[in-house]
């Protein structure tokens, strides 16, 4: 599909730039389909909720923002809509305004805000380095600064995608958000984060080994950790949320191998794209199915909802389609995308063995280990989805009366809800049974975006590919029988044996952000305050001492010059001296003295020159005033310089 670019240039200085190509049109369509299904399902699910108008209003704004992200043509436009999407979707998490919802909302908002700020820092760095935010015009120049800018943007996108260790919001937000909102949070909003990572990987860092290794590492850890969390969970929606973390890890693993393979990246690129689509559709279905359970029982604990679906055939089939799809079972859609990603890992290992690829960090042994982590993570997926399906649709509730109430409940969702759950359920086997028609057609749409020149014809159901899926199924069966049934159940009840101290939010992030960092900042602030309190008096004393020494020194120079170079000369006759005032006063005084000498002081006349004496007094006063003024101004100047130096020291 030929790309079409358009924009609005008068907004925010940079303008908003949009583009239509195959990938963007694909995810515009997926977002629209998912929102339509979610809103139709919400008409029944939200019937007994409060603040419904707020929910629908913010859902509409979030839809527009999410579409804006997928249609954005540069990072600035992506960031604008990304932040709007994060802020408006926060309302979903806190919709019922319970204590646990508000706490989960705090976590979601904190991750969104911190991720957004870090991303913006990376965008600014990239703009300063390259003068553009259009990644199609930017290539990696090998500089450490540009790589750091990329890592900062990766931080922001991975925070929304749910990549480890920024995944903590998913297991917290999904159980408390309304199920239709959870379907969108998991199915489409996380893909907005993956979209950003794809932009970086397909353009700025295309074929870069360092970047590919970084993404592969994050993906592998996320894939395995999310699956492990889901296996231990005993809450229906929390299990699906942790599953989302794991499936995002599968996608990131594919993206990492995509960059490591360079021009041989066809399988990895197409597999990552297809798994994005598969996960979107699967989580739309599974979260809405979980919503059906919750709106009937208002419970999510597996022990409480156990046996709810034994007699509910339609819901059982719908849930089974999602479980088989996400488990990577042959003939279902997840098998197609996981096969492509698995084969890309094998392809990269073979290139390393043949010497056609140079290992940066991971050699053939490490890539083989990652392949097995991939297979084992797929097996864990099979195990926890088997646990959910058997708990909901096979086992009976330990409370016989409760089980009877479940079986007697015939109307558990209205026809509209039944239709919107059936539509994505049909997609799962359709894409899996007709991969060359459905799956390949979807992947072809994103080929230009992924910079893939020509697609390969894949034998999806070859013995080799089926063997990889079989390994995961066997591992899943083993884990279900010997781990879930033997270790994760006690007296017939599901128990959560995940150690509390491994909760990253409660035992790492919150203590770090709310206790440790404030304590460190307070400590250094106190040290700085004490240092200032000690140094200011010392510096002031030193300044005063220096000023006094300088003052005395200048006074000595002035007096010395006055007594040597500028001392008064002895003149043969008096110079004109004094002022008009001394002349006037002295004249009156001399005439008064003369009159007294002629009368009262006739016998002892006084020979005094009052005018001269007043002139001399005036001269002494003027000289003293001049000396004092010069000394005071100099001292004040030095004091001012000292204060300026002290202020500069305090600021630095």
NUZA-796930 format. One record per residue (C-alpha): residue number from 0; x, y, z. Coordinates in nm, 3 decimals. Layout:
// residues N
  seq        u        v        w
  NUM        X        Y        Z
...
END
This chain:
// residues 652
  seq        u        v        w
    0    0.000    0.000    0.000
    1    0.138    0.342   -0.093
    2    0.191    0.558    0.214
    3   -0.011    0.881    0.237
    4    0.120    1.159    0.462
    5   -0.079    1.457    0.585
    6   -0.067    1.691    0.882
    7   -0.163    2.007    1.067
    8    0.138    2.238    1.075
    9    0.009    2.511    1.303
   10   -0.014    2.312    1.627
   11    0.248    2.318    1.904
   12    0.523    2.457    1.681
   13    0.618    2.117    1.542
   14    0.275    2.045    1.398
   15    0.095    1.711    1.399
   16    0.195    1.471    1.122
   17   -0.003    1.161    1.020
   18    0.051    0.877    0.778
   19   -0.156    0.601    0.624
   20    0.021    0.280    0.525
   21   -0.064   -0.089    0.549
   22    0.040   -0.136    0.911
   23   -0.132    0.182    1.031
   24   -0.453    0.101    0.845
   25   -0.442   -0.251    0.992
   26   -0.420   -0.128    1.351
   27   -0.668    0.149    1.288
   28   -0.910   -0.124    1.185
   29   -0.822   -0.348    1.481
   30   -0.862   -0.059    1.727
   31   -1.199    0.033    1.578
   32   -1.321   -0.328    1.588
   33   -1.206   -0.378    1.947
   34   -1.366   -0.054    2.065
   35   -1.692   -0.142    1.895
   36   -1.700   -0.486    2.060
   37   -1.599   -0.344    2.397
   38   -1.860   -0.068    2.394
   39   -2.136   -0.308    2.285
   40   -2.040   -0.546    2.564
   41   -2.029   -0.251    2.805
   42   -2.400   -0.185    2.757
   43   -2.469   -0.500    2.959
   44   -2.159   -0.510    3.175
   45   -2.182   -0.148    3.294
   46   -2.557   -0.157    3.359
   47   -2.512   -0.158    3.737
   48   -2.204    0.066    3.751
   49   -2.206    0.428    3.856
   50   -2.053    0.712    3.654
   51   -2.139    0.546    3.322
   52   -2.134    0.877    3.134
   53   -1.777    0.939    3.252
   54   -1.678    0.589    3.142
   55   -1.817    0.629    2.790
   56   -1.682    0.982    2.750
   57   -1.328    0.888    2.843
   58   -1.352    0.569    2.637
   59   -1.432    0.780    2.330
   60   -1.142    1.020    2.396
   61   -0.908    0.725    2.457
   62   -1.014    0.572    2.125
   63   -0.931    0.893    1.937
   64   -0.595    0.922    2.115
   65   -0.506    0.558    2.047
   66   -0.591    0.595    1.679
   67   -0.379    0.912    1.680
   68   -0.083    0.711    1.810
   69   -0.112    0.447    1.538
   70   -0.156    0.704    1.262
   71    0.125    0.934    1.382
   72    0.409    0.995    1.138
   73    0.668    1.144    1.375
   74    0.767    1.103    1.739
   75    0.628    1.438    1.850
   76    0.279    1.347    1.725
   77    0.317    1.001    1.877
   78    0.406    1.154    2.213
   79    0.113    1.398    2.216
   80   -0.147    1.128    2.156
   81    0.041    0.876    2.370
   82    0.012    1.100    2.675
   83   -0.354    1.182    2.608
   84   -0.421    0.809    2.582
   85   -0.242    0.742    2.912
   86   -0.425    1.016    3.101
   87   -0.775    0.932    2.977
   88   -0.738    0.555    3.021
   89   -0.651    0.619    3.387
   90   -1.024    0.675    3.442
   91   -1.089    0.311    3.345
   92   -0.865    0.186    3.625
   93   -1.035    0.395    3.896
   94   -1.388    0.361    3.755
   95   -1.546    0.206    4.067
   96   -1.337    0.431    4.299
   97   -1.266    0.156    4.551
   98   -0.951    0.172    4.764
   99   -0.772   -0.098    4.563
  100   -0.879    0.070    4.239
  101   -0.737    0.405    4.348
  102   -0.411    0.237    4.450
  103   -0.388    0.058    4.115
  104   -0.468    0.389    3.945
  105   -0.179    0.552    4.131
  106    0.055    0.283    4.002
  107   -0.077    0.312    3.647
  108   -0.052    0.691    3.648
  109    0.296    0.692    3.802
  110    0.429    0.453    3.537
  111    0.256    0.654    3.262
  112    0.386    0.992    3.381
  113    0.741    0.878    3.451
  114    0.753    0.686    3.122
  115    0.618    0.987    2.932
  116    0.872    1.227    3.082
  117    1.163    0.993    3.009
  118    1.035    0.941    2.655
  119    1.008    1.318    2.602
  120    1.368    1.360    2.719
  121    1.477    1.107    2.457
  122    1.276    1.283    2.185
  123    1.437    1.617    2.273
  124    1.784    1.460    2.265
  125    1.713    1.308    1.924
  126    1.581    1.640    1.792
  127    1.893    1.824    1.911
  128    2.116    1.562    1.747
  129    1.932    1.525    1.416
  130    1.697    1.822    1.382
  131    1.394    1.598    1.321
  132    1.152    1.369    1.504
  133    1.067    1.169    1.191
  134    1.236    0.832    1.244
  135    1.215    0.744    0.876
  136    1.476    1.017    0.821
  137    1.703    0.909    1.106
  138    1.964    0.636    1.098
  139    2.187    0.529    1.383
  140    2.519    0.712    1.356
  141    2.693    0.497    1.615
  142    2.713    0.771    1.878
  143    2.656    0.689    2.244
  144    2.433    0.995    2.284
  145    2.193    0.880    2.013
  146    2.182    0.531    2.162
  147    2.099    0.682    2.503
  148    1.821    0.885    2.339
  149    1.685    0.561    2.195
  150    1.699    0.388    2.533
  151    1.510    0.676    2.695
  152    1.235    0.650    2.434
  153    1.234    0.273    2.477
  154    1.174    0.326    2.850
  155    0.860    0.527    2.778
  156    0.721    0.287    2.518
  157    0.806   -0.025    2.722
  158    0.628    0.124    3.024
  159    0.303    0.122    2.826
  160    0.374   -0.208    2.653
  161    0.433   -0.381    2.987
  162    0.793   -0.482    2.934
  163    0.993   -0.601    3.236
  164    1.056   -0.439    3.485
  165    0.790   -0.176    3.403
  166    0.513   -0.436    3.380
  167    0.387   -0.384    3.734
  168    0.079   -0.184    3.635
  169   -0.083   -0.467    3.436
  170   -0.139   -0.717    3.720
  171   -0.265   -0.430    3.938
  172   -0.486   -0.241    3.692
  173   -0.664   -0.526    3.511
  174   -0.834   -0.694    3.810
  175   -0.991   -0.362    3.923
  176   -1.083   -0.210    3.584
  177   -1.413   -0.301    3.418
  178   -1.365   -0.609    3.197
  179   -1.439   -0.426    2.867
  180   -1.175   -0.169    2.962
  181   -0.931   -0.447    3.057
  182   -0.978   -0.595    2.711
  183   -0.870   -0.263    2.559
  184   -0.590   -0.199    2.807
  185   -0.438   -0.539    2.734
  186   -0.537   -0.584    2.373
  187   -0.472   -0.244    2.217
  188   -0.309    0.007    2.456
  189   -0.012   -0.220    2.515
  190    0.025   -0.241    2.136
  191    0.062    0.137    2.125
  192    0.378    0.084    2.330
  193    0.489   -0.198    2.101
  194    0.423    0.031    1.802
  195    0.674    0.281    1.944
  196    0.932    0.007    1.997
  197    0.876   -0.109    1.638
  198    0.934    0.247    1.513
  199    1.271    0.258    1.687
  200    1.366   -0.094    1.581
  201    1.258   -0.070    1.217
  202    1.407    0.272    1.146
  203    1.659    0.435    1.380
  204    1.818    0.106    1.493
  205    1.738   -0.110    1.194
  206    1.975   -0.408    1.190
  207    2.175   -0.281    1.490
  208    2.319   -0.567    1.699
  209    2.336   -0.372    2.026
  210    1.976   -0.263    2.000
  211    1.859   -0.609    1.896
  212    2.041   -0.767    2.191
  213    1.883   -0.518    2.432
  214    1.529   -0.583    2.303
  215    1.587   -0.960    2.295
  216    1.703   -0.955    2.658
  217    1.402   -0.754    2.774
  218    1.169   -0.974    2.571
  219    1.307   -1.300    2.706
  220    1.281   -1.190    3.068
  221    0.931   -1.046    3.016
  222    0.813   -1.359    2.834
  223    0.922   -1.598    3.109
  224    0.845   -1.378    3.412
  225    0.493   -1.298    3.295
  226    0.416   -1.665    3.230
  227    0.545   -1.761    3.574
  228    0.332   -1.493    3.744
  229    0.025   -1.615    3.555
  230    0.090   -1.976    3.657
  231    0.092   -1.883    4.027
  232   -0.209   -1.648    4.014
  233   -0.548   -1.759    4.152
  234   -0.741   -1.456    4.024
  235   -0.901   -1.487    3.679
  236   -0.830   -1.135    3.548
  237   -0.491   -1.114    3.719
  238   -0.391   -1.437    3.543
  239   -0.496   -1.289    3.210
  240   -0.307   -0.968    3.292
  241    0.013   -1.157    3.373
  242   -0.045   -1.355    3.055
  243   -0.047   -1.024    2.866
  244    0.295   -0.945    3.012
  245    0.423   -1.280    2.886
  246    0.275   -1.240    2.538
  247    0.428   -0.892    2.508
  248    0.755   -1.068    2.590
  249    0.701   -1.305    2.294
  250    0.650   -1.002    2.067
  251    0.959   -0.822    2.200
  252    1.165   -1.138    2.155
  253    1.062   -1.140    1.791
  254    1.151   -0.771    1.750
  255    1.493   -0.829    1.908
  256    1.570   -1.115    1.670
  257    1.439   -0.896    1.383
  258    1.722   -0.648    1.439
  259    1.983   -0.918    1.502
  260    1.898   -1.090    1.172
  261    1.934   -0.773    0.964
  262    1.832   -0.841    0.605
  263    1.725   -1.196    0.700
  264    1.450   -1.063    0.925
  265    1.141   -1.179    0.731
  266    1.027   -1.448    0.978
  267    1.094   -1.238    1.286
  268    0.922   -0.926    1.153
  269    0.614   -1.104    1.024
  270    0.589   -1.321    1.334
  271    0.607   -1.021    1.568
  272    0.337   -0.838    1.372
  273    0.109   -1.142    1.361
  274    0.150   -1.205    1.733
  275    0.053   -0.843    1.800
  276   -0.270   -0.897    1.607
  277   -0.331   -1.238    1.764
  278   -0.280   -1.109    2.115
  279   -0.514   -0.816    2.053
  280   -0.795   -1.046    1.940
  281   -0.730   -1.314    2.202
  282   -0.733   -1.072    2.493
  283   -1.044   -0.900    2.361
  284   -1.217   -1.237    2.379
  285   -1.072   -1.364    2.708
  286   -1.126   -1.044    2.907
  287   -1.484   -1.014    2.785
  288   -1.537   -1.380    2.882
  289   -1.395   -1.297    3.225
  290   -1.635   -1.003    3.228
  291   -1.928   -1.241    3.176
  292   -1.815   -1.436    3.482
  293   -1.771   -1.123    3.692
  294   -2.100   -0.953    3.602
  295   -2.282   -1.271    3.709
  296   -2.086   -1.355    4.023
  297   -1.895   -1.036    4.116
  298   -1.611   -1.271    4.197
  299   -1.276   -1.341    4.029
  300   -1.110   -1.583    4.274
  301   -1.079   -1.924    4.106
  302   -1.204   -2.103    4.415
  303   -1.520   -1.892    4.423
  304   -1.599   -1.904    4.049
  305   -1.498   -2.268    4.008
  306   -1.748   -2.464    3.801
  307   -1.943   -2.160    3.681
  308   -1.929   -2.258    3.312
  309   -1.992   -2.634    3.332
  310   -2.338   -2.601    3.174
  311   -2.272   -2.290    2.965
  312   -2.179   -2.431    2.626
  313   -2.142   -2.108    2.429
  314   -1.917   -1.942    2.687
  315   -1.715   -2.262    2.715
  316   -1.652   -2.273    2.339
  317   -1.567   -1.902    2.325
  318   -1.319   -1.928    2.611
  319   -1.170   -2.245    2.466
  320   -1.099   -2.068    2.135
  321   -0.901   -1.801    2.320
  322   -0.720   -2.056    2.535
  323   -0.616   -2.268    2.237
  324   -0.513   -1.957    2.046
  325   -0.291   -1.813    2.316
  326   -0.150   -2.158    2.396
  327   -0.007   -2.187    2.044
  328   -0.200   -2.506    1.966
  329   -0.178   -2.611    1.598
  330   -0.477   -2.502    1.387
  331   -0.527   -2.193    1.601
  332   -0.391   -1.846    1.535
  333   -0.129   -1.830    1.812
  334    0.048   -2.130    1.661
  335    0.117   -1.937    1.338
  336    0.283   -1.635    1.502
  337    0.475   -1.834    1.762
  338    0.604   -2.066    1.491
  339    0.739   -1.773    1.292
  340    0.914   -1.620    1.595
  341    1.054   -1.959    1.698
  342    1.185   -2.025    1.350
  343    1.351   -1.682    1.344
  344    1.539   -1.770    1.663
  345    1.652   -2.097    1.505
  346    1.754   -1.908    1.189
  347    1.968   -1.665    1.389
  348    2.140   -1.951    1.572
  349    2.218   -2.119    1.241
  350    2.366   -1.795    1.102
  351    2.589   -1.775    1.409
  352    2.700   -2.135    1.361
  353    2.778   -2.071    0.994
  354    2.969   -1.752    1.070
  355    2.732   -1.531    0.870
  356    2.639   -1.336    1.182
  357    2.878   -1.201    1.444
  358    2.771   -1.248    1.806
  359    2.776   -0.924    2.003
  360    2.684   -1.068    2.342
  361    2.498   -1.392    2.283
  362    2.668   -1.683    2.111
  363    2.505   -2.000    1.982
  364    2.480   -2.149    2.331
  365    2.294   -1.849    2.470
  366    2.060   -1.834    2.170
  367    1.984   -2.203    2.221
  368    1.899   -2.124    2.584
  369    1.669   -1.842    2.472
  370    1.501   -2.085    2.231
  371    1.430   -2.321    2.520
  372    1.302   -2.035    2.737
  373    1.069   -1.955    2.447
  374    0.944   -2.315    2.433
  375    0.912   -2.343    2.812
  376    0.726   -2.012    2.831
  377    0.486   -2.151    2.571
  378    0.446   -2.460    2.790
  379    0.371   -2.247    3.096
  380    0.108   -2.065    2.887
  381   -0.056   -2.399    2.810
  382   -0.046   -2.488    3.181
  383   -0.210   -2.174    3.319
  384   -0.474   -2.161    3.044
  385   -0.552   -2.527    3.117
  386   -0.587   -2.436    3.484
  387   -0.832   -2.155    3.402
  388   -1.038   -2.367    3.162
  389   -1.066   -2.667    3.392
  390   -1.144   -2.451    3.695
  391   -1.421   -2.263    3.514
  392   -1.571   -2.525    3.286
  393   -1.476   -2.875    3.407
  394   -1.441   -2.888    3.785
  395   -1.727   -2.857    4.028
  396   -1.735   -2.596    4.301
  397   -1.651   -2.727    4.648
  398   -1.978   -2.574    4.767
  399   -2.253   -2.798    4.628
  400   -2.526   -2.535    4.673
  401   -2.315   -2.280    4.489
  402   -2.253   -2.525    4.206
  403   -2.626   -2.593    4.176
  404   -2.691   -2.217    4.150
  405   -2.430   -2.198    3.874
  406   -2.589   -2.485    3.681
  407   -2.939   -2.344    3.717
  408   -2.836   -2.004    3.580
  409   -2.934   -2.018    3.215
  410   -2.930   -1.650    3.112
  411   -2.580   -1.529    3.181
  412   -2.532   -1.283    2.892
  413   -2.759   -1.108    2.645
  414   -2.755   -1.172    2.268
  415   -2.543   -0.862    2.196
  416   -2.270   -0.981    2.434
  417   -2.289   -1.331    2.285
  418   -2.229   -1.191    1.936
  419   -1.935   -0.967    2.032
  420   -1.764   -1.263    2.205
  421   -1.829   -1.490    1.909
  422   -1.675   -1.259    1.648
  423   -1.315   -1.271    1.781
  424   -1.364   -1.638    1.873
  425   -1.423   -1.719    1.506
  426   -1.095   -1.547    1.413
  427   -0.883   -1.785    1.624
  428   -0.936   -2.110    1.427
  429   -0.991   -1.924    1.100
  430   -0.640   -1.769    1.110
  431   -0.492   -2.095    1.235
  432   -0.651   -2.329    0.984
  433   -0.607   -2.097    0.685
  434   -0.272   -1.930    0.763
  435   -0.175   -1.870    0.400
  436   -0.501   -1.687    0.340
  437   -0.581   -1.505    0.665
  438   -0.251   -1.475    0.854
  439   -0.035   -1.410    0.548
  440   -0.282   -1.149    0.424
  441   -0.262   -0.966    0.756
  442    0.118   -0.982    0.762
  443    0.143   -0.858    0.404
  444   -0.024   -0.533    0.512
  445    0.262   -0.452    0.747
  446    0.545   -0.560    0.519
  447    0.640   -0.212    0.396
  448    0.632   -0.068    0.749
  449    0.861   -0.350    0.864
  450    1.094   -0.286    0.567
  451    1.060   -0.645    0.446
  452    1.113   -0.671    0.073
  453    0.979   -1.017   -0.002
  454    0.786   -1.267    0.209
  455    0.890   -1.629    0.231
  456    0.652   -1.918    0.180
  457    0.632   -2.093    0.516
  458    0.534   -2.458    0.565
  459    0.345   -2.392    0.886
  460    0.251   -2.753    0.945
  461    0.588   -2.912    0.870
  462    0.715   -3.178    1.107
  463    0.980   -2.941    1.245
  464    0.731   -2.667    1.326
  465    0.478   -2.908    1.473
  466    0.752   -3.060    1.687
  467    0.829   -2.723    1.846
  468    0.461   -2.677    1.933
  469    0.444   -3.033    2.065
  470    0.733   -2.966    2.306
  471    0.542   -2.671    2.453
  472    0.222   -2.876    2.484
  473    0.404   -3.161    2.661
  474    0.579   -2.918    2.897
  475    0.242   -2.754    2.967
  476    0.079   -3.089    3.043
  477    0.365   -3.181    3.277
  478    0.345   -2.846    3.460
  479   -0.031   -2.871    3.500
  480   -0.020   -3.223    3.642
  481    0.287   -3.195    3.864
  482    0.299   -2.824    3.951
  483   -0.057   -2.690    3.939
  484   -0.234   -2.997    4.077
  485    0.040   -3.105    4.320
  486    0.205   -2.783    4.436
  487   -0.039   -2.500    4.371
  488   -0.342   -2.669    4.528
  489   -0.407   -2.759    4.888
  490   -0.704   -2.959    5.013
  491   -0.875   -2.918    4.678
  492   -0.836   -2.536    4.676
  493   -0.614   -2.322    4.454
  494   -0.353   -2.139    4.662
  495   -0.125   -1.850    4.573
  496    0.226   -1.960    4.659
  497    0.402   -1.666    4.495
  498    0.634   -1.513    4.758
  499    0.514   -1.169    4.868
  500    0.869   -1.033    4.880
  501    0.890   -1.080    4.501
  502    0.619   -0.818    4.448
  503    0.822   -0.547    4.272
  504    0.571   -0.272    4.339
  505    0.523   -0.322    4.712
  506    0.876   -0.430    4.797
  507    1.085   -0.230    4.551
  508    0.921    0.056    4.359
  509    0.705    0.205    4.635
  510    0.979    0.186    4.902
  511    1.226    0.326    4.651
  512    1.008    0.618    4.540
  513    0.829    0.692    4.867
  514    1.093    0.613    5.130
  515    1.447    0.554    5.007
  516    1.482    0.835    4.750
  517    1.314    1.097    4.975
  518    1.538    0.985    5.264
  519    1.850    1.016    5.048
  520    1.742    1.358    4.924
  521    1.664    1.470    5.279
  522    2.003    1.347    5.400
  523    2.195    1.535    5.132
  524    1.983    1.846    5.183
  525    2.061    1.838    5.554
  526    2.432    1.791    5.485
  527    2.423    2.084    5.243
  528    2.228    2.295    5.495
  529    2.479    2.219    5.772
  530    2.767    2.295    5.539
  531    2.613    2.629    5.445
  532    2.540    2.711    5.812
  533    2.907    2.644    5.894
  534    3.064    2.806    5.590
  535    2.863    3.128    5.580
  536    2.985    3.263    5.920
  537    3.339    3.147    5.843
  538    3.337    3.315    5.503
  539    3.181    3.629    5.649
  540    3.449    3.644    5.920
  541    3.722    3.594    5.662
  542    3.563    3.861    5.444
  543    3.542    4.110    5.733
  544    3.904    4.039    5.832
  545    4.026    4.091    5.474
  546    3.822    4.411    5.445
  547    3.968    4.547    5.769
  548    4.322    4.466    5.658
  549    4.257    4.633    5.322
  550    4.101    4.932    5.495
  551    4.401    4.979    5.726
  552    4.638    4.928    5.435
  553    4.466    5.197    5.227
  554    4.453    5.434    5.524
  555    4.825    5.385    5.573
  556    4.897    5.457    5.208
  557    4.679    5.770    5.214
  558    4.842    5.903    5.532
  559    5.190    5.818    5.405
  560    5.131    5.998    5.077
  561    4.989    6.296    5.265
  562    5.299    6.317    5.482
  563    5.547    6.268    5.197
  564    5.454    6.332    4.836
  565    5.151    6.549    4.911
  566    5.265    6.718    5.233
  567    5.192    7.095    5.269
  568    5.462    7.335    5.147
  569    5.592    7.622    5.356
  570    5.507    7.932    5.157
  571    5.650    8.284    5.198
  572    5.298    8.415    5.222
  573    4.961    8.260    5.296
  574    4.757    8.134    5.011
  575    4.395    8.224    4.967
  576    4.219    7.989    5.204
  577    3.887    7.903    5.356
  578    3.548    7.959    5.208
  579    3.303    8.241    5.172
  580    3.149    8.144    5.504
  581    3.481    8.140    5.692
  582    3.580    8.467    5.523
  583    3.253    8.634    5.627
  584    3.251    8.494    5.980
  585    3.625    8.556    6.021
  586    3.586    8.918    5.898
  587    3.312    8.990    6.151
  588    3.520    8.824    6.425
  589    3.831    9.029    6.335
  590    3.629    9.357    6.334
  591    3.477    9.263    6.670
  592    3.823    9.191    6.814
  593    3.956    9.521    6.672
  594    3.666    9.712    6.833
  595    3.729    9.543    7.168
  596    4.102    9.615    7.144
  597    4.019    9.985    7.102
  598    3.792    9.984    7.409
  599    3.775    9.699    7.658
  600    4.107    9.536    7.572
  601    4.292    9.866    7.526
  602    4.562    9.776    7.772
  603    4.592    9.410    7.661
  604    4.495    9.396    7.297
  605    4.474    9.052    7.131
  606    4.659    8.984    6.810
  607    4.454    8.702    6.657
  608    4.358    8.641    6.297
  609    4.014    8.484    6.335
  610    3.962    8.454    5.960
  611    4.283    8.246    5.924
  612    4.193    8.020    6.217
  613    3.847    7.949    6.072
  614    4.001    7.881    5.731
  615    4.246    7.629    5.886
  616    3.964    7.458    6.078
  617    3.763    7.432    5.756
  618    4.062    7.274    5.580
  619    4.115    7.011    5.855
  620    3.747    6.917    5.856
  621    3.745    6.881    5.473
  622    4.056    6.662    5.474
  623    3.921    6.436    5.748
  624    3.589    6.399    5.568
  625    3.768    6.306    5.245
  626    3.980    6.041    5.421
  627    3.677    5.896    5.595
  628    3.472    5.890    5.272
  629    3.747    5.717    5.075
  630    3.801    5.456    5.347
  631    3.429    5.386    5.395
  632    3.358    5.349    5.022
  633    3.648    5.110    4.982
  634    3.537    4.902    5.277
  635    3.181    4.888    5.150
  636    3.306    4.784    4.806
  637    3.507    4.500    4.953
  638    3.215    4.391    5.168
  639    2.994    4.385    4.856
  640    3.248    4.172    4.670
  641    3.262    3.934    4.966
  642    2.885    3.896    4.977
  643    2.870    3.830    4.603
  644    3.134    3.557    4.636
  645    2.941    3.398    4.923
  646    2.615    3.401    4.725
  647    2.788    3.243    4.425
  648    2.931    2.973    4.650
  649    2.588    2.899    4.797
  650    2.427    2.879    4.454
  651    2.695    2.649    4.313
END
